[in-house]
Amino acid sequence: MDDKEKVQSFGDMVAGVDRLTMPWRRAFWLSNILRAIIVALLISYAYLVPAEMTQEQDLSTQHQSQSYIDGATSGG
């Protein structure tokens, strides 16, 4: 086997390995993208301020109160 055949044989092996590993590389990138999206959603959810609503009623003084604290989801 001369040098030209050795180079051709090596090139064929590289091409074969590339074809064999292509589905695994695609799955690797897809799983990394999905993980990044999930982590970004969890981080954004952790920093959102929830909206809170409270109601109070005192029957002895006939007093009622309501309060509403709007969260970060409305841009506040």
PDB file of N, CA, C and O in Angstrom:
ATOM      1  N   MET A   1       0.860  -1.169   0.000  1.00  0.00           N
ATOM      2  CA  MET A   1       0.000   0.000   0.000  1.00  0.00           C
ATOM      3  C   MET A   1       0.910   1.237   0.000  1.00  0.00           C
ATOM      4  O   MET A   1       1.741   1.417   0.891  1.00  0.00           O
ATOM      5  N   ASP A   2       0.732   2.071  -1.012  1.00  0.00           N
ATOM      6  CA  ASP A   2       1.573   3.271  -1.088  1.00  0.00           C
ATOM      7  C   ASP A   2       0.938   4.414  -0.303  1.00  0.00           C
ATOM      8  O   ASP A   2      -0.149   4.263   0.256  1.00  0.00           O
ATOM      9  N   ASP A   3       1.609   5.536  -0.264  1.00  0.00           N
ATOM     10  CA  ASP A   3       1.160   6.679   0.548  1.00  0.00           C
ATOM     11  C   ASP A   3      -0.189   7.227   0.085  1.00  0.00           C
ATOM     12  O   ASP A   3      -1.021   7.627   0.899  1.00  0.00           O
ATOM     13  N   LYS A   4      -0.392   7.240  -1.234  1.00  0.00           N
ATOM     14  CA  LYS A   4      -1.652   7.769  -1.754  1.00  0.00           C
ATOM     15  C   LYS A   4      -2.832   6.912  -1.282  1.00  0.00           C
ATOM     16  O   LYS A   4      -3.876   7.452  -0.915  1.00  0.00           O
ATOM     17  N   GLU A   5      -2.677   5.598  -1.287  1.00  0.00           N
ATOM     18  CA  GLU A   5      -3.741   4.707  -0.827  1.00  0.00           C
ATOM     19  C   GLU A   5      -3.954   4.839   0.682  1.00  0.00           C
ATOM     20  O   GLU A   5      -5.082   4.747   1.168  1.00  0.00           O
ATOM     21  N   LYS A   6      -2.859   5.055   1.418  1.00  0.00           N
ATOM     22  CA  LYS A   6      -2.979   5.240   2.861  1.00  0.00           C
ATOM     23  C   LYS A   6      -3.778   6.499   3.186  1.00  0.00           C
ATOM     24  O   LYS A   6      -4.634   6.493   4.070  1.00  0.00           O
ATOM     25  N   VAL A   7      -3.487   7.580   2.459  1.00  0.00           N
ATOM     26  CA  VAL A   7      -4.203   8.840   2.674  1.00  0.00           C
ATOM     27  C   VAL A   7      -5.670   8.666   2.310  1.00  0.00           C
ATOM     28  O   VAL A   7      -6.548   9.137   3.032  1.00  0.00           O
ATOM     29  N   GLN A   8      -5.944   7.992   1.193  1.00  0.00           N
ATOM     30  CA  GLN A   8      -7.330   7.753   0.780  1.00  0.00           C
ATOM     31  C   GLN A   8      -8.058   6.887   1.809  1.00  0.00           C
ATOM     32  O   GLN A   8      -9.217   7.151   2.128  1.00  0.00           O
ATOM     33  N   SER A   9      -7.394   5.866   2.324  1.00  0.00           N
ATOM     34  CA  SER A   9      -7.985   4.990   3.317  1.00  0.00           C
ATOM     35  C   SER A   9      -8.289   5.761   4.604  1.00  0.00           C
ATOM     36  O   SER A   9      -9.347   5.584   5.207  1.00  0.00           O
ATOM     37  N   PHE A  10      -7.357   6.610   5.014  1.00  0.00           N
ATOM     38  CA  PHE A  10      -7.575   7.427   6.209  1.00  0.00           C
ATOM     39  C   PHE A  10      -8.741   8.383   5.998  1.00  0.00           C
ATOM     40  O   PHE A  10      -9.560   8.564   6.898  1.00  0.00           O
ATOM     41  N   GLY A  11      -8.828   8.994   4.829  1.00  0.00           N
ATOM     42  CA  GLY A  11      -9.942   9.891   4.511  1.00  0.00           C
ATOM     43  C   GLY A  11     -11.276   9.162   4.542  1.00  0.00           C
ATOM     44  O   GLY A  11     -12.277   9.703   5.013  1.00  0.00           O
ATOM     45  N   ASP A  12     -11.286   7.926   4.037  1.00  0.00           N
ATOM     46  CA  ASP A  12     -12.514   7.130   4.076  1.00  0.00           C
ATOM     47  C   ASP A  12     -12.911   6.809   5.510  1.00  0.00           C
ATOM     48  O   ASP A  12     -14.096   6.828   5.840  1.00  0.00           O
ATOM     49  N   MET A  13     -11.934   6.516   6.370  1.00  0.00           N
ATOM     50  CA  MET A  13     -12.238   6.233   7.776  1.00  0.00           C
ATOM     51  C   MET A  13     -12.804   7.465   8.469  1.00  0.00           C
ATOM     52  O   MET A  13     -13.759   7.364   9.240  1.00  0.00           O
ATOM     53  N   VAL A  14     -12.220   8.621   8.198  1.00  0.00           N
ATOM     54  CA  VAL A  14     -12.712   9.861   8.802  1.00  0.00           C
ATOM     55  C   VAL A  14     -14.131  10.146   8.343  1.00  0.00           C
ATOM     56  O   VAL A  14     -14.976  10.538   9.149  1.00  0.00           O
ATOM     57  N   ALA A  15     -14.405   9.955   7.057  1.00  0.00           N
ATOM     58  CA  ALA A  15     -15.752  10.184   6.534  1.00  0.00           C
ATOM     59  C   ALA A  15     -16.744   9.197   7.157  1.00  0.00           C
ATOM     60  O   ALA A  15     -17.878   9.566   7.462  1.00  0.00           O
ATOM     61  N   GLY A  16     -16.324   7.959   7.344  1.00  0.00           N
ATOM     62  CA  GLY A  16     -17.197   6.966   7.955  1.00  0.00           C
ATOM     63  C   GLY A  16     -17.514   7.290   9.402  1.00  0.00           C
ATOM     64  O   GLY A  16     -18.659   7.173   9.837  1.00  0.00           O
ATOM     65  N   VAL A  17     -16.501   7.697  10.143  1.00  0.00           N
ATOM     66  CA  VAL A  17     -16.725   8.077  11.540  1.00  0.00           C
ATOM     67  C   VAL A  17     -17.635   9.295  11.616  1.00  0.00           C
ATOM     68  O   VAL A  17     -18.482   9.386  12.505  1.00  0.00           O
ATOM     69  N   ASP A  18     -17.464  10.221  10.696  1.00  0.00           N
ATOM     70  CA  ASP A  18     -18.312  11.415  10.670  1.00  0.00           C
ATOM     71  C   ASP A  18     -19.771  11.035  10.417  1.00  0.00           C
ATOM     72  O   ASP A  18     -20.672  11.568  11.065  1.00  0.00           O
ATOM     73  N   ARG A  19     -20.005  10.121   9.481  1.00  0.00           N
ATOM     74  CA  ARG A  19     -21.371   9.674   9.209  1.00  0.00           C
ATOM     75  C   ARG A  19     -21.959   8.921  10.398  1.00  0.00           C
ATOM     76  O   ARG A  19     -23.150   9.055  10.683  1.00  0.00           O
ATOM     77  N   LEU A  20     -21.146   8.135  11.094  1.00  0.00           N
ATOM     78  CA  LEU A  20     -21.643   7.367  12.229  1.00  0.00           C
ATOM     79  C   LEU A  20     -21.970   8.245  13.439  1.00  0.00           C
ATOM     80  O   LEU A  20     -22.909   7.959  14.181  1.00  0.00           O
ATOM     81  N   THR A  21     -21.202   9.303  13.634  1.00  0.00           N
ATOM     82  CA  THR A  21     -21.402  10.142  14.819  1.00  0.00           C
ATOM     83  C   THR A  21     -22.361  11.298  14.594  1.00  0.00           C
ATOM     84  O   THR A  21     -22.689  12.004  15.547  1.00  0.00           O
ATOM     85  N   MET A  22     -22.822  11.516  13.368  1.00  0.00           N
ATOM     86  CA  MET A  22     -23.710  12.646  13.083  1.00  0.00           C
ATOM     87  C   MET A  22     -24.994  12.603  13.912  1.00  0.00           C
ATOM     88  O   MET A  22     -25.355  13.636  14.475  1.00  0.00           O
ATOM     89  N   PRO A  23     -25.709  11.480  14.027  1.00  0.00           N
ATOM     90  CA  PRO A  23     -26.931  11.486  14.850  1.00  0.00           C
ATOM     91  C   PRO A  23     -26.653  11.791  16.318  1.00  0.00           C
ATOM     92  O   PRO A  23     -27.451  12.459  16.976  1.00  0.00           O
ATOM     93  N   TRP A  24     -25.523  11.306  16.834  1.00  0.00           N
ATOM     94  CA  TRP A  24     -25.186  11.578  18.234  1.00  0.00           C
ATOM     95  C   TRP A  24     -24.857  13.039  18.458  1.00  0.00           C
ATOM     96  O   TRP A  24     -25.215  13.617  19.484  1.00  0.00           O
ATOM     97  N   ARG A  25     -24.169  13.637  17.486  1.00  0.00           N
ATOM     98  CA  ARG A  25     -23.863  15.068  17.629  1.00  0.00           C
ATOM     99  C   ARG A  25     -25.127  15.910  17.562  1.00  0.00           C
ATOM    100  O   ARG A  25     -25.257  16.890  18.296  1.00  0.00           O
ATOM    101  N   ARG A  26     -26.059  15.541  16.691  1.00  0.00           N
ATOM    102  CA  ARG A  26     -27.331  16.274  16.616  1.00  0.00           C
ATOM    103  C   ARG A  26     -28.108  16.134  17.923  1.00  0.00           C
ATOM    104  O   ARG A  26     -28.658  17.110  18.433  1.00  0.00           O
ATOM    105  N   ALA A  27     -28.149  14.927  18.454  1.00  0.00           N
ATOM    106  CA  ALA A  27     -28.856  14.708  19.721  1.00  0.00           C
ATOM    107  C   ALA A  27     -28.189  15.488  20.851  1.00  0.00           C
ATOM    108  O   ALA A  27     -28.870  16.028  21.722  1.00  0.00           O
ATOM    109  N   PHE A  28     -26.866  15.546  20.836  1.00  0.00           N
ATOM    110  CA  PHE A  28     -26.125  16.293  21.852  1.00  0.00           C
ATOM    111  C   PHE A  28     -26.485  17.768  21.803  1.00  0.00           C
ATOM    112  O   PHE A  28     -26.760  18.369  22.841  1.00  0.00           O
ATOM    113  N   TRP A  29     -26.487  18.364  20.614  1.00  0.00           N
ATOM    114  CA  TRP A  29     -26.813  19.784  20.492  1.00  0.00           C
ATOM    115  C   TRP A  29     -28.269  20.053  20.834  1.00  0.00           C
ATOM    116  O   TRP A  29     -28.579  21.055  21.478  1.00  0.00           O
ATOM    117  N   LEU A  30     -29.163  19.169  20.412  1.00  0.00           N
ATOM    118  CA  LEU A  30     -30.575  19.353  20.722  1.00  0.00           C
ATOM    119  C   LEU A  30     -30.820  19.277  22.226  1.00  0.00           C
ATOM    120  O   LEU A  30     -31.572  20.084  22.773  1.00  0.00           O
ATOM    121  N   SER A  31     -30.196  18.320  22.890  1.00  0.00           N
ATOM    122  CA  SER A  31     -30.392  18.218  24.338  1.00  0.00           C
ATOM    123  C   SER A  31     -29.781  19.418  25.059  1.00  0.00           C
ATOM    124  O   SER A  31     -30.342  19.885  26.050  1.00  0.00           O
ATOM    125  N   ASN A  32     -28.655  19.921  24.588  1.00  0.00           N
ATOM    126  CA  ASN A  32     -28.072  21.111  25.214  1.00  0.00           C
ATOM    127  C   ASN A  32     -28.962  22.335  25.031  1.00  0.00           C
ATOM    128  O   ASN A  32     -29.102  23.145  25.948  1.00  0.00           O
ATOM    129  N   ILE A  33     -29.556  22.472  23.865  1.00  0.00           N
ATOM    130  CA  ILE A  33     -30.453  23.605  23.623  1.00  0.00           C
ATOM    131  C   ILE A  33     -31.687  23.503  24.520  1.00  0.00           C
ATOM    132  O   ILE A  33     -32.116  24.495  25.110  1.00  0.00           O
ATOM    133  N   LEU A  34     -32.253  22.301  24.620  1.00  0.00           N
ATOM    134  CA  LEU A  34     -33.424  22.126  25.486  1.00  0.00           C
ATOM    135  C   LEU A  34     -33.087  22.390  26.949  1.00  0.00           C
ATOM    136  O   LEU A  34     -33.875  23.007  27.667  1.00  0.00           O
ATOM    137  N   ARG A  35     -31.934  21.930  27.390  1.00  0.00           N
ATOM    138  CA  ARG A  35     -31.513  22.203  28.765  1.00  0.00           C
ATOM    139  C   ARG A  35     -31.336  23.694  29.012  1.00  0.00           C
ATOM    140  O   ARG A  35     -31.721  24.202  30.065  1.00  0.00           O
ATOM    141  N   ALA A  36     -30.756  24.393  28.045  1.00  0.00           N
ATOM    142  CA  ALA A  36     -30.558  25.837  28.191  1.00  0.00           C
ATOM    143  C   ALA A  36     -31.899  26.567  28.279  1.00  0.00           C
ATOM    144  O   ALA A  36     -32.048  27.505  29.063  1.00  0.00           O
ATOM    145  N   ILE A  37     -32.861  26.141  27.484  1.00  0.00           N
ATOM    146  CA  ILE A  37     -34.183  26.764  27.531  1.00  0.00           C
ATOM    147  C   ILE A  37     -34.843  26.515  28.882  1.00  0.00           C
ATOM    148  O   ILE A  37     -35.427  27.428  29.467  1.00  0.00           O
ATOM    149  N   ILE A  38     -34.753  25.281  29.382  1.00  0.00           N
ATOM    150  CA  ILE A  38     -35.354  24.957  30.671  1.00  0.00           C
ATOM    151  C   ILE A  38     -34.703  25.753  31.798  1.00  0.00           C
ATOM    152  O   ILE A  38     -35.402  26.279  32.664  1.00  0.00           O
ATOM    153  N   VAL A  39     -33.384  25.847  31.798  1.00  0.00           N
ATOM    154  CA  VAL A  39     -32.685  26.609  32.838  1.00  0.00           C
ATOM    155  C   VAL A  39     -33.059  28.084  32.752  1.00  0.00           C
ATOM    156  O   VAL A  39     -33.272  28.726  33.780  1.00  0.00           O
ATOM    157  N   ALA A  40     -33.140  28.631  31.541  1.00  0.00           N
ATOM    158  CA  ALA A  40     -33.523  30.037  31.387  1.00  0.00           C
ATOM    159  C   ALA A  40     -34.940  30.281  31.898  1.00  0.00           C
ATOM    160  O   ALA A  40     -35.204  31.298  32.539  1.00  0.00           O
ATOM    161  N   LEU A  41     -35.851  29.350  31.617  1.00  0.00           N
ATOM    162  CA  LEU A  41     -37.219  29.506  32.120  1.00  0.00           C
ATOM    163  C   LEU A  41     -37.270  29.415  33.638  1.00  0.00           C
ATOM    164  O   LEU A  41     -37.992  30.177  34.281  1.00  0.00           O
ATOM    165  N   LEU A  42     -36.513  28.493  34.214  1.00  0.00           N
ATOM    166  CA  LEU A  42     -36.498  28.376  35.671  1.00  0.00           C
ATOM    167  C   LEU A  42     -35.910  29.621  36.330  1.00  0.00           C
ATOM    168  O   LEU A  42     -36.419  30.077  37.354  1.00  0.00           O
ATOM    169  N   ILE A  43     -34.860  30.167  35.759  1.00  0.00           N
ATOM    170  CA  ILE A  43     -34.252  31.379  36.318  1.00  0.00           C
ATOM    171  C   ILE A  43     -35.215  32.558  36.189  1.00  0.00           C
ATOM    172  O   ILE A  43     -35.382  33.332  37.132  1.00  0.00           O
ATOM    173  N   SER A  44     -35.847  32.693  35.023  1.00  0.00           N
ATOM    174  CA  SER A  44     -36.780  33.816  34.863  1.00  0.00           C
ATOM    175  C   SER A  44     -37.980  33.656  35.795  1.00  0.00           C
ATOM    176  O   SER A  44     -38.483  34.646  36.327  1.00  0.00           O
ATOM    177  N   TYR A  45     -38.439  32.431  35.998  1.00  0.00           N
ATOM    178  CA  TYR A  45     -39.556  32.197  36.908  1.00  0.00           C
ATOM    179  C   TYR A  45     -39.173  32.494  38.353  1.00  0.00           C
ATOM    180  O   TYR A  45     -40.002  32.965  39.131  1.00  0.00           O
ATOM    181  N   ALA A  46     -37.923  32.222  38.717  1.00  0.00           N
ATOM    182  CA  ALA A  46     -37.475  32.464  40.094  1.00  0.00           C
ATOM    183  C   ALA A  46     -37.421  33.950  40.415  1.00  0.00           C
ATOM    184  O   ALA A  46     -37.603  34.335  41.570  1.00  0.00           O
ATOM    185  N   TYR A  47     -37.175  34.793  39.413  1.00  0.00           N
ATOM    186  CA  TYR A  47     -37.041  36.221  39.681  1.00  0.00           C
ATOM    187  C   TYR A  47     -38.321  37.005  39.448  1.00  0.00           C
ATOM    188  O   TYR A  47     -38.330  38.223  39.628  1.00  0.00           O
ATOM    189  N   LEU A  48     -39.398  36.346  39.054  1.00  0.00           N
ATOM    190  CA  LEU A  48     -40.663  37.049  38.903  1.00  0.00           C
ATOM    191  C   LEU A  48     -41.267  37.304  40.277  1.00  0.00           C
ATOM    192  O   LEU A  48     -41.252  36.435  41.149  1.00  0.00           O
ATOM    193  N   VAL A  49     -41.794  38.498  40.454  1.00  0.00           N
ATOM    194  CA  VAL A  49     -42.460  38.842  41.708  1.00  0.00           C
ATOM    195  C   VAL A  49     -43.922  38.435  41.552  1.00  0.00           C
ATOM    196  O   VAL A  49     -44.583  38.876  40.612  1.00  0.00           O
ATOM    197  N   PRO A  50     -44.427  37.620  42.435  1.00  0.00           N
ATOM    198  CA  PRO A  50     -45.813  37.175  42.267  1.00  0.00           C
ATOM    199  C   PRO A  50     -46.809  38.286  42.588  1.00  0.00           C
ATOM    200  O   PRO A  50     -46.518  39.206  43.353  1.00  0.00           O
ATOM    201  N   ALA A  51     -47.962  38.177  41.996  1.00  0.00           N
ATOM    202  CA  ALA A  51     -49.051  39.100  42.328  1.00  0.00           C
ATOM    203  C   ALA A  51     -49.726  38.589  43.596  1.00  0.00           C
ATOM    204  O   ALA A  51     -50.033  37.402  43.712  1.00  0.00           O
ATOM    205  N   GLU A  52     -49.950  39.478  44.529  1.00  0.00           N
ATOM    206  CA  GLU A  52     -50.553  39.080  45.797  1.00  0.00           C
ATOM    207  C   GLU A  52     -51.827  39.883  46.030  1.00  0.00           C
ATOM    208  O   GLU A  52     -51.880  41.087  45.779  1.00  0.00           O
ATOM    209  N   MET A  53     -52.833  39.198  46.506  1.00  0.00           N
ATOM    210  CA  MET A  53     -54.099  39.852  46.808  1.00  0.00           C
ATOM    211  C   MET A  53     -54.528  39.433  48.209  1.00  0.00           C
ATOM    212  O   MET A  53     -54.554  38.243  48.524  1.00  0.00           O
ATOM    213  N   THR A  54     -54.865  40.406  49.049  1.00  0.00           N
ATOM    214  CA  THR A  54     -55.320  40.101  50.404  1.00  0.00           C
ATOM    215  C   THR A  54     -56.649  40.799  50.662  1.00  0.00           C
ATOM    216  O   THR A  54     -56.911  41.885  50.143  1.00  0.00           O
ATOM    217  N   GLN A  55     -57.463  40.165  51.459  1.00  0.00           N
ATOM    218  CA  GLN A  55     -58.734  40.746  51.878  1.00  0.00           C
ATOM    219  C   GLN A  55     -58.862  40.564  53.387  1.00  0.00           C
ATOM    220  O   GLN A  55     -58.559  39.503  53.933  1.00  0.00           O
ATOM    221  N   GLU A  56     -59.312  41.608  54.032  1.00  0.00           N
ATOM    222  CA  GLU A  56     -59.518  41.555  55.481  1.00  0.00           C
ATOM    223  C   GLU A  56     -60.899  42.114  55.800  1.00  0.00           C
ATOM    224  O   GLU A  56     -61.391  43.031  55.143  1.00  0.00           O
ATOM    225  N   GLN A  57     -61.496  41.542  56.811  1.00  0.00           N
ATOM    226  CA  GLN A  57     -62.806  42.015  57.225  1.00  0.00           C
ATOM    227  C   GLN A  57     -62.892  41.927  58.746  1.00  0.00           C
ATOM    228  O   GLN A  57     -62.657  40.873  59.336  1.00  0.00           O
ATOM    229  N   ASP A  58     -63.230  43.042  59.360  1.00  0.00           N
ATOM    230  CA  ASP A  58     -63.413  43.100  60.812  1.00  0.00           C
ATOM    231  C   ASP A  58     -64.899  43.331  61.071  1.00  0.00           C
ATOM    232  O   ASP A  58     -65.419  44.423  60.843  1.00  0.00           O
ATOM    233  N   LEU A  59     -65.566  42.297  61.544  1.00  0.00           N
ATOM    234  CA  LEU A  59     -67.019  42.392  61.728  1.00  0.00           C
ATOM    235  C   LEU A  59     -67.411  43.290  62.891  1.00  0.00           C
ATOM    236  O   LEU A  59     -68.491  43.880  62.876  1.00  0.00           O
ATOM    237  N   SER A  60     -66.554  43.403  63.898  1.00  0.00           N
ATOM    238  CA  SER A  60     -66.928  44.220  65.061  1.00  0.00           C
ATOM    239  C   SER A  60     -66.952  45.703  64.707  1.00  0.00           C
ATOM    240  O   SER A  60     -67.806  46.438  65.203  1.00  0.00           O
ATOM    241  N   THR A  61     -66.035  46.153  63.864  1.00  0.00           N
ATOM    242  CA  THR A  61     -66.017  47.569  63.481  1.00  0.00           C
ATOM    243  C   THR A  61     -66.607  47.793  62.092  1.00  0.00           C
ATOM    244  O   THR A  61     -66.637  48.918  61.594  1.00  0.00           O
ATOM    245  N   GLN A  62     -67.065  46.730  61.483  1.00  0.00           N
ATOM    246  CA  GLN A  62     -67.611  46.783  60.131  1.00  0.00           C
ATOM    247  C   GLN A  62     -66.640  47.454  59.165  1.00  0.00           C
ATOM    248  O   GLN A  62     -66.993  48.389  58.447  1.00  0.00           O
ATOM    249  N   HIS A  63     -65.422  46.956  59.168  1.00  0.00           N
ATOM    250  CA  HIS A  63     -64.374  47.504  58.318  1.00  0.00           C
ATOM    251  C   HIS A  63     -63.874  46.412  57.370  1.00  0.00           C
ATOM    252  O   HIS A  63     -63.603  45.284  57.782  1.00  0.00           O
ATOM    253  N   GLN A  64     -63.760  46.772  56.104  1.00  0.00           N
ATOM    254  CA  GLN A  64     -63.223  45.851  55.102  1.00  0.00           C
ATOM    255  C   GLN A  64     -62.061  46.512  54.385  1.00  0.00           C
ATOM    256  O   GLN A  64     -62.061  47.725  54.174  1.00  0.00           O
ATOM    257  N   SER A  65     -61.068  45.710  54.009  1.00  0.00           N
ATOM    258  CA  SER A  65     -59.957  46.254  53.225  1.00  0.00           C
ATOM    259  C   SER A  65     -59.479  45.204  52.220  1.00  0.00           C
ATOM    260  O   SER A  65     -59.535  43.998  52.459  1.00  0.00           O
ATOM    261  N   GLN A  66     -59.023  45.707  51.122  1.00  0.00           N
ATOM    262  CA  GLN A  66     -58.457  44.854  50.082  1.00  0.00           C
ATOM    263  C   GLN A  66     -57.153  45.483  49.609  1.00  0.00           C
ATOM    264  O   GLN A  66     -57.037  46.705  49.515  1.00  0.00           O
ATOM    265  N   SER A  67     -56.190  44.647  49.317  1.00  0.00           N
ATOM    266  CA  SER A  67     -54.954  45.168  48.725  1.00  0.00           C
ATOM    267  C   SER A  67     -54.495  44.223  47.627  1.00  0.00           C
ATOM    268  O   SER A  67     -54.675  43.008  47.706  1.00  0.00           O
ATOM    269  N   TYR A  68     -53.914  44.799  46.629  1.00  0.00           N
ATOM    270  CA  TYR A  68     -53.436  44.036  45.484  1.00  0.00           C
ATOM    271  C   TYR A  68     -52.045  44.533  45.133  1.00  0.00           C
ATOM    272  O   TYR A  68     -51.856  45.715  44.844  1.00  0.00           O
ATOM    273  N   ILE A  69     -51.076  43.637  45.156  1.00  0.00           N
ATOM    274  CA  ILE A  69     -49.708  43.976  44.778  1.00  0.00           C
ATOM    275  C   ILE A  69     -49.426  43.293  43.465  1.00  0.00           C
ATOM    276  O   ILE A  69     -49.408  42.064  43.385  1.00  0.00           O
ATOM    277  N   ASP A  70     -49.205  44.089  42.428  1.00  0.00           N
ATOM    278  CA  ASP A  70     -48.984  43.555  41.102  1.00  0.00           C
ATOM    279  C   ASP A  70     -47.525  43.090  40.966  1.00  0.00           C
ATOM    280  O   ASP A  70     -46.611  43.711  41.509  1.00  0.00           O
ATOM    281  N   GLY A  71     -47.332  42.014  40.249  1.00  0.00           N
ATOM    282  CA  GLY A  71     -45.998  41.451  40.116  1.00  0.00           C
ATOM    283  C   GLY A  71     -45.248  41.978  38.923  1.00  0.00           C
ATOM    284  O   GLY A  71     -45.683  42.915  38.254  1.00  0.00           O
ATOM    285  N   ALA A  72     -44.122  41.367  38.668  1.00  0.00           N
ATOM    286  CA  ALA A  72     -43.233  41.785  37.578  1.00  0.00           C
ATOM    287  C   ALA A  72     -43.777  41.389  36.218  1.00  0.00           C
ATOM    288  O   ALA A  72     -43.268  41.847  35.196  1.00  0.00           O
ATOM    289  N   THR A  73     -44.798  40.550  36.184  1.00  0.00           N
ATOM    290  CA  THR A  73     -45.308  40.091  34.899  1.00  0.00           C
ATOM    291  C   THR A  73     -46.013  41.202  34.118  1.00  0.00           C
ATOM    292  O   THR A  73     -46.174  41.089  32.903  1.00  0.00           O
ATOM    293  N   SER A  74     -46.427  42.251  34.783  1.00  0.00           N
ATOM    294  CA  SER A  74     -47.070  43.343  34.073  1.00  0.00           C
ATOM    295  C   SER A  74     -46.096  44.477  33.773  1.00  0.00           C
ATOM    296  O   SER A  74     -46.517  45.564  33.377  1.00  0.00           O
ATOM    297  N   GLY A  75     -44.812  44.239  33.955  1.00  0.00           N
ATOM    298  CA  GLY A  75     -43.817  45.252  33.640  1.00  0.00           C
ATOM    299  C   GLY A  75     -43.480  46.157  34.789  1.00  0.00           C
ATOM    300  O   GLY A  75     -42.794  47.157  34.577  1.00  0.00           O
ATOM    301  N   GLY A  76     -43.918  45.869  35.993  1.00  0.00           N
ATOM    302  CA  GLY A  76     -43.686  46.731  37.146  1.00  0.00           C
ATOM    303  C   GLY A  76     -42.631  46.267  37.963  1.00  0.00           C
ATOM    304  O   GLY A  76     -42.315  46.891  38.976  1.00  0.00           O
TER     305      GLY A  76
END
